[in-house]
Amino acid sequence: MKQLLFNIIALVAGLFVLMLSGMFVLLISLVVLIIAPFARKRGINLDARARSKWREDMERFKQTRSNQTKSQEARSGEVIEGDYKRVK
């Protein structure tokens, strides 16, 4: 009987936590829906800023990756062309 009571309490507590997390998601969604039209009226396009930032980050990542590949080639003595590797 005692175990059944603990199981019921645990079930109710778990459902309560799920309800709170659902309410948190709904609250954040409502805040975004309310703020977005005002932000657009003020000329702030959040999506465009995020896209341009993402493009800048990707370009920086590609450049860094390219530099790493070149330094690895220089250290290993291999030249990578397409899908083939040719030893110097």
C-alpha positions as CSV (number, residue, x, y, z in Angstrom):
1,M,0.0,0.0,0.0
2,K,2.8,2.3,0.9
3,Q,4.6,1.6,-2.4
4,L,1.4,2.4,-4.3
5,L,1.1,5.7,-2.6
6,F,4.7,6.6,-3.5
7,N,4.1,5.6,-7.1
8,I,1.0,7.8,-7.3
9,I,2.9,10.7,-5.8
10,A,5.8,10.2,-8.3
11,L,3.3,10.0,-11.2
12,V,1.6,13.3,-10.1
13,A,5.0,15.0,-9.6
14,G,6.2,13.8,-13.1
15,L,3.0,15.1,-14.7
16,F,3.4,18.4,-12.9
17,V,7.0,18.8,-14.2
18,L,5.8,18.0,-17.7
19,M,3.1,20.6,-17.4
20,L,5.6,23.2,-16.2
21,S,7.9,22.5,-19.1
22,G,5.0,22.7,-21.5
23,M,3.9,26.0,-20.0
24,F,7.4,27.4,-20.3
25,V,7.5,26.5,-24.1
26,L,4.1,28.2,-24.5
27,L,5.1,31.3,-22.6
28,I,8.3,31.7,-24.7
29,S,6.3,31.2,-27.9
30,L,3.7,33.8,-26.9
31,V,6.5,36.3,-26.0
32,V,8.1,35.8,-29.5
33,L,4.7,36.1,-31.2
34,I,4.0,39.3,-29.4
35,I,7.4,40.9,-29.8
36,A,8.0,40.0,-33.5
37,P,5.5,42.5,-35.1
38,F,6.8,45.3,-33.0
39,A,10.4,44.4,-33.9
40,R,9.5,44.5,-37.6
41,K,7.8,47.8,-37.4
42,R,11.0,49.3,-35.9
43,G,13.0,47.9,-38.8
44,I,14.6,45.1,-36.9
45,N,14.5,41.9,-39.0
46,L,15.7,39.3,-36.6
47,D,15.7,36.5,-39.3
48,A,17.9,38.5,-41.7
49,R,20.4,39.3,-38.9
50,A,20.6,35.7,-37.9
51,R,21.1,34.6,-41.6
52,S,23.9,37.1,-42.2
53,K,25.6,36.1,-38.9
54,W,25.3,32.4,-39.9
55,R,26.8,33.2,-43.3
56,E,29.7,35.1,-41.7
57,D,30.3,32.2,-39.3
58,M,30.3,29.6,-42.1
59,E,32.7,31.6,-44.2
60,R,35.0,31.9,-41.2
61,F,34.8,28.2,-40.6
62,K,35.5,27.3,-44.2
63,Q,38.5,29.6,-44.2
64,T,39.8,28.1,-41.0
65,R,39.2,24.6,-42.4
66,S,41.0,25.4,-45.6
67,N,44.0,26.7,-43.7
68,Q,44.1,23.6,-41.5
69,T,44.1,21.4,-44.6
70,K,46.9,23.3,-46.2
71,S,49.0,23.1,-43.1
72,Q,48.4,19.4,-42.8
73,E,49.4,18.9,-46.4
74,A,52.6,20.9,-45.8
75,R,53.5,18.8,-42.8
76,S,52.7,15.4,-44.3
77,G,54.3,16.1,-47.7
78,E,51.1,15.1,-49.6
79,V,49.2,17.2,-52.2
80,I,45.5,16.5,-52.3
81,E,43.8,17.1,-55.6
82,G,40.1,16.2,-55.9
83,D,39.6,12.6,-54.6
84,Y,43.2,11.5,-55.2
85,K,46.3,11.8,-53.1
86,R,49.7,12.3,-54.7
87,V,52.9,12.1,-52.8
88,K,55.5,14.8,-53.6
